Amino acid sequence: MFEDGQLYSPVTEHEDGTVQVHLADTHPGKDDAHYLRRRGEIAGAALRWDRAGGAPLPTIEYTDTEHAVWAEVCRELAPKHLRYAHSEFLAAKDRLDLPTDHVPQLHEVTERLEPLTGWTYIAAPGLVPLREFYGDLGQRTFSSTQYLRHASQPLYTPEPDIIHEVIGHGNGLASERFARITEAAGQALTRMESEEAAKLVADVFWFSMEFGVIYEAGPVGARELKAYGAGILSSFGEMDEFREMEIRDLDLADMGTLNYDITQYQPILFAAKDLGHLEDVVGDFFATADDDACARLRREAEGRGLVPERV
């Protein structure tokens, strides 16, 4: 099961107004003073943004290096998307038509996305509390970071950056079918009274909209495993590996209780038979779930030995 402490780099705002981002020891930018300062500047812009007052989204003056990272990732991901992404994602990506030569501002993403599916983007300095993040999803609003991964490893990031959140999630949200499932997930978690139920919903989301795979008919009729999850489709390396992982059928009890490590490629993935199957199982769960339903799934997982029984 997901734990908040696994994810993101904490952000501290000091009394003098400076903002510090605390990178993990394994982060490629942890010893780069310029990168650390830059991360603090970008996080600070989100912290100072007056969302409640309706202020315009913060504009980041991206550097040539940051634009180059974005362009390289776009160039390297494009052929992999054509090979590995589900057709619904590819069609949505074509409609959204994000720039590939420079980092878009979040208001530009909204300007392209909102006419398609009604979704908007807002700025976040880093980790957003679970209920706040999903509450926004339930309103068709995506909280996104604005920083980029370290330039020394443009095809790798240990934490979600704007590439993950815009190329991975934004393209998917340009599909009304994926957008509806994501919105329903946000509304589902908002309904949950217990933290255990909220975590189960978030973990089903992890194994679907973040790391979901789906079968689709290939050019000669054979079924091929394709990706639709943002975590896979924003990862250069994971797209080469996901078909070699353990592939299980959609199973809400398993998805909602399985332990996982966000810092590694996901060794277990859950596949829908087709897009309609995903909507029927995952979409309907998000649309109807309450605390009692989540408790039943937890008991089912315990009865099947998927998680230890509580004492």
C-alpha positions in Angstrom: 0.0 0.0 0.0 1.1 3.5 -0.8 2.6 5.6 2.1 2.9 9.4 1.8 6.5 9.3 3.0 7.6 7.4 -0.1 6.6 10.2 -2.4 8.0 13.5 -3.6 10.5 15.9 -2.1 9.3 17.9 0.9 9.2 21.6 0.6 10.1 24.1 3.4 9.4 27.8 3.4 11.8 29.7 5.6 11.2 32.9 7.6 13.3 34.9 5.1 11.0 33.9 2.3 13.4 31.4 0.7 12.0 28.0 -0.2 14.0 24.7 0.1 13.2 21.5 -1.6 14.6 18.4 0.2 15.8 15.9 -2.3 16.4 12.3 -1.4 20.0 11.0 -1.2 19.5 9.0 -4.4 18.2 12.0 -6.4 20.5 13.0 -9.3 20.3 16.7 -8.4 20.9 16.5 -4.7 24.5 17.8 -4.9 23.8 20.4 -7.7 23.5 23.8 -5.9 22.0 25.5 -9.0 19.4 22.8 -9.5 18.5 23.0 -5.8 18.1 26.7 -6.0 16.0 26.4 -9.1 13.7 23.9 -7.5 13.2 26.2 -4.6 12.4 29.1 -6.9 9.8 27.1 -8.9 8.2 25.7 -5.7 8.1 29.2 -4.2 6.1 30.5 -7.2 3.4 27.9 -6.5 3.4 28.6 -2.7 3.0 32.3 -3.4 0.2 31.8 -5.9 -3.1 33.0 -4.6 -5.5 30.4 -5.8 -8.4 31.5 -3.6 -8.0 35.0 -4.9 -8.3 33.9 -8.5 -4.7 35.0 -9.4 -3.3 33.9 -12.7 -1.3 30.8 -12.6 2.4 31.4 -11.9 4.5 31.7 -15.1 7.9 30.1 -15.0 10.6 31.5 -17.2 12.1 28.2 -18.2 15.8 28.1 -19.1 17.2 26.8 -22.4 18.4 23.7 -20.4 14.9 23.0 -19.2 13.4 23.4 -22.6 16.0 21.1 -24.0 15.1 18.4 -21.4 11.4 18.7 -22.4 12.2 18.5 -26.1 14.5 15.4 -25.6 11.9 13.6 -23.6 9.2 14.4 -26.1 11.4 13.2 -29.0 12.3 9.9 -27.2 8.8 9.1 -25.9 7.0 9.7 -29.3 8.0 6.4 -31.0 7.4 4.5 -27.8 3.9 5.9 -27.5 3.1 4.8 -31.1 4.3 1.3 -30.2 3.0 0.8 -26.6 0.2 3.3 -25.9 -3.5 2.4 -26.2 -5.3 4.0 -29.2 -7.5 6.0 -26.9 -4.4 7.7 -25.4 -2.9 8.3 -28.8 -6.1 9.9 -30.2 -6.3 12.1 -27.1 -2.6 13.1 -27.5 -3.2 14.1 -31.1 -6.1 16.3 -30.0 -4.3 18.0 -27.2 -1.2 18.6 -29.4 1.2 19.7 -26.7 4.3 21.6 -27.8 7.3 19.4 -28.2 10.1 22.0 -28.5 9.5 23.9 -25.2 7.9 23.5 -21.8 4.3 24.7 -21.8 3.0 26.9 -19.1 0.2 25.4 -17.1 -2.2 28.0 -18.3 -1.4 26.9 -21.9 -2.1 23.3 -21.0 -5.5 24.4 -19.6 -6.2 26.4 -22.8 -5.7 23.3 -24.9 -7.4 20.8 -22.5 -10.5 22.6 -21.2 -12.3 22.9 -24.6 -11.8 19.1 -25.0 -12.9 17.7 -21.7 -13.4 20.6 -19.2 -10.2 19.8 -17.3 -7.9 22.6 -15.9 -4.4 22.6 -14.4 -3.3 24.4 -11.3 0.1 24.8 -9.7 1.5 22.8 -6.8 4.9 23.1 -5.1 5.2 19.4 -4.6 3.2 16.8 -2.7 -0.4 17.7 -2.4 -2.3 16.2 0.6 -4.3 13.2 -0.6 -7.8 14.5 0.1 -7.0 17.9 -1.4 -5.5 16.3 -4.6 -8.4 14.0 -5.1 -10.9 16.7 -4.2 -9.5 18.7 -7.1 -9.7 15.7 -9.4 -13.4 15.4 -8.5 -13.8 18.9 -9.9 -11.8 18.1 -13.1 -8.8 20.0 -11.8 -5.3 18.6 -11.9 -2.7 19.8 -9.4 0.7 19.8 -11.2 4.3 20.6 -10.3 6.2 22.9 -12.6 9.8 21.8 -12.2 11.7 19.4 -14.5 13.9 16.5 -13.7 17.7 16.9 -13.5 19.3 17.5 -16.9 21.9 14.8 -16.3 19.3 12.1 -16.5 16.5 13.5 -18.8 14.9 10.1 -19.3 14.6 9.4 -15.6 12.9 11.0 -12.6 12.5 9.6 -9.0 9.5 11.9 -8.5 6.6 13.2 -10.6 7.6 16.3 -12.5 5.8 18.4 -15.1 6.7 15.9 -17.8 4.9 13.1 -15.9 2.0 15.3 -15.0 1.4 16.9 -18.4 2.7 14.4 -20.9 1.5 11.4 -18.8 -1.7 12.7 -17.3 -2.6 15.7 -19.5 -2.7 13.6 -22.7 -4.9 11.0 -21.0 -7.2 13.7 -19.7 -7.8 14.8 -23.3 -9.8 11.6 -23.6 -13.4 12.0 -22.3 -13.4 8.3 -21.3 -10.2 8.5 -19.2 -11.3 11.9 -17.9 -14.6 10.5 -16.6 -12.8 7.7 -14.7 -10.3 10.2 -13.2 -13.0 12.5 -12.1 -15.0 9.6 -10.6 -11.9 8.6 -8.6 -11.6 12.1 -7.2 -15.2 12.1 -6.2 -15.0 8.6 -4.7 -12.1 9.4 -2.4 -13.8 12.6 -1.3 -16.8 10.5 -0.2 -14.7 8.3 2.1 -14.9 8.9 5.8 -12.2 6.5 6.9 -8.5 6.9 6.0 -8.3 3.2 5.2 -11.1 3.5 2.6 -9.5 6.6 1.1 -6.2 4.7 0.8 -7.9 1.8 -0.9 -9.4 4.1 -3.5 -6.0 5.8 -4.1 -4.4 2.4 -4.6 -6.9 1.3 -7.1 -6.2 4.6 -8.9 -2.5 3.8 -8.7 -2.9 0.5 -10.5 -5.3 1.9 -13.1 -4.8 5.5 -14.1 -1.2 5.6 -13.0 0.0 2.1 -14.0 -2.8 0.6 -15.9 -2.5 -1.6 -18.9 -5.2 -2.9 -21.3 -5.5 -5.4 -24.1 -6.3 -4.1 -27.6 -6.6 -5.9 -31.0 -3.4 -5.6 -33.0 -3.0 -5.1 -36.8 -3.5 -8.8 -37.5 -6.2 -9.4 -34.9 -4.0 -10.7 -32.1 -4.5 -9.0 -28.7 -1.6 -6.8 -27.7 -1.0 -5.4 -24.2 -1.0 -1.6 -24.3 -0.5 1.0 -21.6 -2.8 3.8 -20.6 -1.4 4.7 -17.2 0.4 8.0 -16.9 3.3 6.5 -14.9 4.1 4.1 -17.7 3.6 6.5 -20.6 5.8 9.2 -19.1 8.6 6.8 -18.4 11.1 6.0 -21.2 12.4 2.8 -19.4 9.1 1.5 -18.1 7.5 1.3 -21.5 10.2 -1.1 -22.5 9.6 -3.3 -19.5 5.9 -3.3 -18.7 5.1 -6.3 -20.9 7.6 -8.4 -19.1 6.0 -7.8 -15.7 3.5 -10.1 -13.9 0.1 -9.3 -15.5 -3.0 -9.9 -13.5 -6.6 -9.5 -14.3 -8.5 -6.5 -12.9 -9.1 -7.3 -9.3 -10.3 -4.5 -7.0 -9.4 -6.3 -3.8 -5.9 -7.0 -5.0 -5.4 -3.6 -6.5 -6.6 -1.8 -3.4 -4.3 -3.7 -0.9 -1.2 -4.7 -2.8 2.1 -3.3 -1.5 4.2 -1.4 -4.0 7.3 0.8 -4.2 7.0 3.9 -6.2 10.8 4.2 -6.7 11.0 1.0 -8.8 9.4 -0.3 -12.0 6.1 -1.8 -11.0 6.5 -5.6 -11.0 2.8 -6.4 -11.0 0.3 -4.8 -13.3 -3.5 -5.2 -13.7 -4.9 -5.5 -17.3 -8.3 -4.7 -18.5 -9.7 -6.8 -21.4 -10.6 -3.7 -23.2 -11.6 -0.1 -22.5 -15.2 -1.0 -21.8 -14.0 -3.6 -19.2 -11.9 -0.9 -17.5 -15.0 1.4 -17.3 -17.2 -1.4 -16.1 -14.9 -2.5 -13.3 -12.7 0.5 -12.3 -15.0 3.2 -13.5 -18.1 1.8 -11.8 -16.2 1.2 -8.6 -15.1 4.8 -8.4 -18.7 5.9 -9.3 -20.4 3.9 -6.5 -17.8 3.1 -3.8 -18.4 4.0 -0.2 -16.7 3.1 3.1 -18.7 -0.1 3.4 -17.7 -1.2 -0.1 -14.0 -0.5 0.6 -14.3 -2.4 3.9 -15.7 -5.4 2.1 -12.9 -5.4 -0.4 -10.4 -5.3 2.4 -12.1 -8.2 4.1 -12.1 -10.1 0.8 -8.3 -9.4 0.4 -7.7 -10.7 3.9 -9.8 -13.8 3.3 -7.9 -14.6 0.2 -4.5 -14.1 1.9 -3.7 -11.0 -0.1 -3.0 -9.0 3.0 -2.4 -10.1 6.7 -5.6 -10.2 8.7 -5.8 -7.5 11.4 -5.8 -8.5 15.1 
